[in-house]
Amino acid sequence: MTVINHFISGSEAAGSGTDTKPVYNPATGAVTAELRLASQADLDATVAAAKAAALTWGDISLAKRTAVLFKFRELVASHVDELAQLITAEHGKVLSDAKGEIGRGLEVIEFACGIPQLLKGEYSDQVSTGIDVFSFREPIGVVAGITPFNFPVMVPLWMAPMAIATGNAFILKPSHRVPSAAMLLADLFKQAGLPDGVFQVLHGDREVVSGLLTHPDVDGISFVGSTPVAKHINEVATAHGKRVQALGGAKNHAIVLPDADLDNAADHLAAAAFGSAGQRCMAISVAVAVGDAADLLVKKVEERAVAVRVKNGTEPDADMGPVISGDSKKFIVKTINEAEAAGAAMVVDGRDLVVPGHEEGFWVGPTVIDHVKTEMSAYTEEIFGPVLVVVRVQDLEEGIRLINSNPYGNGTAIFTSSGAAARKFQRSVDVGMIGINVPLPVPVAYYSFGGWKASLFGDKHIYGPEGVSFYTRGKVITSRWPEASHASGASYNFPSN
């Protein structure tokens, strides 16, 4: 049995912890490795190494930092196949989807390579006689990234390159379900020339997370996961004086107007709902069908749902793989059962899907549920599975009210051929990321990713310009160099210009 260790202070380390967790292949249900969990002593050693590394790394020139990041970018690009295989083996998503998430992570590395431009300060000459004012930003110190199972490479790369480029040391605590890709990233950082202790990987459970949230030498927390955990992390970490960005869950709606190209809308709804088995925080889980569009749209989505090829993600023609765990499958099936019992219409039912040769895997097929009401658990719960619910409304205004009344505000989309409708929608919805005829509006790296309402705790979005701001603190210097022969200008009054 493979044993997966930590990466502490530049090398793989077993640590002193005695507890382990099994790592599964979701397609087969088989245990493929044992993951070592960190002890308190391991956590303390990791934080101490990060603190020492941050003191020197923050003083390294921007030219040397970017040289490491450029090398790291090339190493990640040359290991896409290996990283994708690790993702598919532990997450279950198809290989093409795994490669896609790595590509989005590479975009953030490339953005971080431009850190000299991004960290440029400001300078004002002669704001008062003989006095100049200038500003710059410096790193906050030690940052911990706590990342989810659904993007084992992309989400860590949303965080670590930005934190490291800005001069911080970074500790990654990945999901225990998908630990292997994090270890390869650590090795690639080392190959790129990153000093020991600047990037480390610590595996663990709630105790390790709690330790990171409360440790006095951890200065910032970056988190992506469910809303209840994001809320808890924000409350605990901020109470301990840490800077926090905590991205929570989602219930993303896509509204489809009667004037939309319904074939195009159905194609994108199916892909956005069933890609990665619906295990994306930007997945479309609610189709809001407006007026006369409803019946035909549901029929077209049904045709696409039954055509999805659900297989082991290593199969070259697979469209969708399994869900992450047996517990996840149970929750998804339970929620579908509740919707059916409450009177919703089962259009496509994936509860009893069996993949030949993989009977022990964690399979749920594409599922489409029509006539869902907002009080049903299928609407209120973040299902995080391949389930698309359809809510019918009379017009655009009712659809906007529906979206705005939902507690989440991560992503949303509208399908229409009307520029006026699209503009009204984008200005009216209380959601952080909006797609117009685009179902997964994940911003490119030189913008920032983040939702509103219960989808974000903290005031900074992740990566992009707001990522630079989150991982740094501003200093403003007021400077005067008087000549010895001149009067000092000192005064007991508050200084003025």
N, C-alpha and C positions, 0 to 999 in steps of 0.2 A: 504494500500500500504506500503510495506517495505521501510524504509528509511535507506540508507547506509551512515554512518558517517566516520570520519577520525579516525586515531589512533595516538594520540599525547601524548608524555611524559608518556607512560605506560598505557593509558586507552583510551577507545572510547570517541570521542568528536565530538559534532555537529558543533563546530566552529561558527564563526560570519558571514559567507557567507550566502547570501540569495538565490543565484542562484542554480538551480538543473538541472540534465540531466536525461532522462529516461534510464533505463537499460532494454534491450529486451531479450526474448528467441528467438533466430533466427529460431528455428524449427516451432514455432507457430506464430511469428510476434507480440506476446503480450508483453506489458510492464509489467515487473515483480517487478520493484523497482524504487525508485527515489534516485539518488546519489547527495549528498551535494557537492558543489564545494567550494573550499577554498577561503577566502578573503586574501588580503595582510596581514592583522593582523594575520590570521591563519598561513600564510607562515612564517612571522617573528617569531611567537611563536615557531613553529616547528624547525626552524633553530637555535633559541636560545637554545632550549632544547637539540638539537643535539650537539651544540658547547660545552655546559656545560658537557654533558655526555662523549664527546670525550676526554676531559681533564683527566677524571678519568679512563675511560675504557682503554685508551692507556697505563696506568700504571698498569693495572691489570696483574697478572702473567699469563704466557702462560698456566700453568696448570689449572688455573681457567677459562680462556677463552675456552680451549678445553673441560673442563667439561660441560660448557654450550652447546657447539656445539654437543657433544656426546648425551646429553639429547634431544636437539632439533632434532637431526637425528632420535632418537627413536620415538619422538612425531609425526614427519612428517610421518614416516613409519606406525604408528598406525592409522593415519587419511587419508590414501590413498583413501579409498572409499568416505569419505566426501569431500575431495578436488576434486576428479574426478567428483562427482555429481555437484559441484559448477561450474567447468570448462564447463561441458557439457551443463548445464542450460544457461550459458551466452555466450559461444563461439559456441556451437553446435556440436563440434567434438564428435565422438563416445566414450563411456566410456572406452573401452580398449585402445584407443589412448590417452585419458586423463591420464590414469594410466601410460602409457608409458612415457609421459613427466615428470610425477612426479618421476619416476624411474631414469631418467637422472638427475633430480635435486638432488636427494638423492646422486648420485655419487659425485657431487660437494661438498655437505656437508661433505661427508666422506673424500674427499681430504683435505678440510679445517681443518678437525680434526687433520691432521698431521702437523699443522702449526709450532710446535716447531722445527721440522726438516727443514721445508721450510724457516724459518727465521734465520737459523744458519749463523753467519757471518764468517769472515776470520781473521786469526792472523798470523803475521810474526814477529818472534823473532829476535832481534839484527840486524835490517836492517842497522843500523850504530852503532857505539860504544855506548852502553847504551840506545839505542832508539829502541822501538818496534812500530809496526803499526798494527792496527786492524780495522775492519769495522763491522757495523751492520745496520739494516734497521728499520725505525720507521714509524708509520702511518702518512698519510697526513692530517687527521682531520675529516672533514665532507664531505661525499660523497652523491650525489643524483643519484638515479637510475630511469631512465625514460624508461618504458617498453611497449612493443606492446601488441595488443589484442591476437595474435595467440598462445602465450604460457604463460598463466596467472600465472603458477607456475614455470615452468622450467627456464625462463629467469630471473625472480627475484632471483631464487636460483643460477643462474650463477654468480650473483653479490654480494648479501647480505652476504652469508657465508664467501666469500673471504675478503670482506671489513671489516667485523666484526672480523674475526679471526686475521687479521693484526692490529687490534686495533682502527679502525675507527668507527664513528657513521654513520648510513645509513638512508637516507630518500627515501622511495619508492613512486614514482608517477606512479601508474599503468594506463593502458588504462581505460578510462571511460566506455568502453564497457564491461569490465570483472573485476569489482572491488572486488567481494566478496572473492575470494581465497586469495587476499592480506591481507584482514582483518583477515582471519583464520590463516595465517602465522604469523601475528603480535601477535595474542593470543598465538600461540604455542611457539614463542620466549619468551614471558613473562612467560609462564608455565615452560620453561626451565631454568629460573633464570636470563635472560638477564636484566641488569639494565635499568630502565626507561630512555627513550631518545636515546638509542643506536640504536633501530630499530623503525621507525615511518612510517606511511602511510598517505600521503596527496593526496586527490583527487582534480582534477582541469582540466582546459583547457589550452589554449595558454598563458593566463596571468600567471598562476602558473608556467608553464614551463619557461617562460621568467624571472620570478622572481628568479627561481632556478639558471638560467644561469648567472644572473647578481648580485646575492646577495654576498656581500663581505665576508660573513662567510661560504660560500660553497667553498670547496677546490677542488673537483673533480666531474666530470659528467660521468656516464656510460649510454649509450643509445643504444637501438636496435630499428630499424624502417626503414622507407623508405629512399632512398638516398637523395632526396631534403631536408628532415628534418634533416638527419644526417649531411649534409653539413652545414646547417644553425646553428645547435647546435654547431658544431665544431668551426665555425667562431666566433659566439657570445661569447661562453664560453672562448675560448682561448684569445679573445680580453679583457676579464675581468680577465685574469691571472689564469685560472683554468686548471687543467689537464683534458684531455678529451679522452675517447675512444667511438667512435660513429660508430656503425655497421649499414650499409645501406642495400640497396635492392640487388636483384639478378636476373639473368636470366640464370639458371643453365642448361647446355647442357650435354647430355649423348650420346656419340658416340658409334655406334654399328657396328662392323666389320663383314664381311661375315663369318669369321671363328668362330664367337661366337655361343654359345648355344642359339638359337633364342627363344626357349620356356622360358628359364631362363631369358633372357633379357626382353621379353615381360611381364613376371610376375612382374619383378622388376620395369619396366617402369610404368606399370599401378598403382602399389602400390605407387610409388614415386610421380606420377603425381596427383593421385586422393585421396590419403590418406589425411585426414584433409581438404578435399575439395580443395586441392592445396594451402592451406594457410600456407605454411611453407617457410621460407627464404632458406631452402635447398631442396625444392621440385624440381623435374625435370620437366621443362616446355618446353624444346626443345629436341626432339630426332633427332640426326644427323645420318641418315641412309646412310651407305657407300655402293656404288655400287650395287652388286647383292642382298644384304641383304634387300633392301628397300621394295620391293613389299610384300615379305613373312612376314617381320617384321610388316608392317602396318596391314596386315590381322590378325596376331596373337594379336596385341595390340587391334584391333577392337573387337575381340572375348572377350577379358578380360574386355574391357570398358563397353560393353553392359551387362555384367554379374554382374557389381558392384551393390550391394544392397544399395540404397540411402533411408535412413529412419531417423526418429528421433534418435539421438544418444543414447537415453536410451534403444532402442530396442536391445536385446541381439545379434541378427544376422545382425545388421547394419554394413556396410563397410564404409559408408560415410554419413556425415550429411550436413546441409545447409551451405551457406556462411554467413558471419558475419552480413550483413545488407542489406537493400533494395538498398542503394546507391551502394554497392559493386556489387550486382546482376546486376544493370543497366549498370555499367561500363563493367563487363564481357561480357554481352550480346552485348553491343555496339561494343566491340572489335571483337567478333565472327562475327557480321554482316559485319564489315569492311573487314575482311579477306575473307569472302564469296564474297563480292562485288568486291574485288580485284582479284578474280580468283582462290583462294585456293579451295581445294577439301574438302567438309564436309564428313568425314568418319563416325563419330558418333556425333550427334547433341543433346546437353543437354539443349538447350535454353527453350524448352517448357515443361520441366519436372514438373509434378504435383505429390505431395505425398498425397494420400488419407487421409483425416482427418486433414491435415496440409496445407490447401490451401493458408493460409496467410503467410506461412513461406518463408524464403529467399532461394529458391531452384534453383540450376543450376546443371544439370546432367553432368556426365563425357563427355567430348568433345574431339574428335581427329580431327585435321585439317592437311591434307597432302598438299604437294607441296607449302609450305609457302616460300615466298621470304623475304630476309632480310630487304627490305624496307617497308614491311607490319607492321601495328601497332601490330598485333598479335605476331610479333617477337620483335619489339623494345620496347614495353611496358611491365612492370612487371604486368602481369594480376592478379596474386594472386587469382587464382580460379582454378577449376578442368578442365583445358584446356591444352592439350598436342599438340604442333605443331611439325610437321615433316619437316625437311629440308634435302634435298637429296644432297649428295656430291659424287665425284668420288673415292676418296681415303682418307687415313688417313691424309696425308699432307694438303689436302684441308680442312678437318675437323678441324685440329689444327689451320689453319689460320682463319677459321670462329670463333672459340672460342676466339682466341686472339684478334680479331678485335672488339669483343663485349665490351662495356664499363664496364660491371660488371666482377667481378672475385671472386665470393663467393665460389661456389662448382662446380665440374664437375665429370664425370664418364666415364669410357670406359668399354665396354663389348667385350671381346676377349678371345681366347684360346692361344694367342701368347705372350709369355713373352717379346720378343723383341719389339713388338708393344706397349705393356703396358709400358715398360721402356722408350721408345721414347716419348710416350705421357706424362708420369709424369714429364719428364725433359723439355718438350717443352711448355706446356701450362702455361699461365700467370694467374694462379688461385691459391687461398690459400689452398683449401681443395679438395683432389682428391680421388676418389674411383676407384678401379680396381675390376670390377665385383661386386661392392658395390654401390648402387644408391644414398644413403644418407650418405656421409662420414663425419658424425658429430664426432669429436674426443672424445675419452674418457677423463675423467676429469683431468687426469694427463698429458695431452697435453693441447693445448690452441685452442680456436675456433676463426677463423677470416679469412676474405677474403682479396682480393687485389683490386686495382683500385677503382672504384666507390662504392665498397662494404664495404670500411673501411676508416674512417677519424680518424687520430691519428695514433700513431706508435705502439700501444699495442693491442694484441688480448685479448679475454675475458676468464676468469677463468684459471685454470692451472698455470704453472710457470709464464706466462706473467701477469696473474691476480695478483699474489703476487707482482710482480714488479710494476704494475700500482698503487696499493693501498698503496705503501710504498715509502719512500725516503731513499737513502743511506747516511750514515755518515762514514767518515774515520778519525780515531784518530791516531795521531803521539804522542807518549808518551815517556817522559824521566824523570827519578828520580835521579838526580845527588846527590852524597854525598857532604856534606858541605865542606869537606876539598879539593875537587877537583875544578879545574878551571871551570868556567861556559861554556867555549867554544863559547861564543857569538862572532859574527862577523858581520861587515857591508856588507860583501859579501853575495850573494844569497847562501843559505845553500846547501851543497853537502854532499854526503856520503863518 
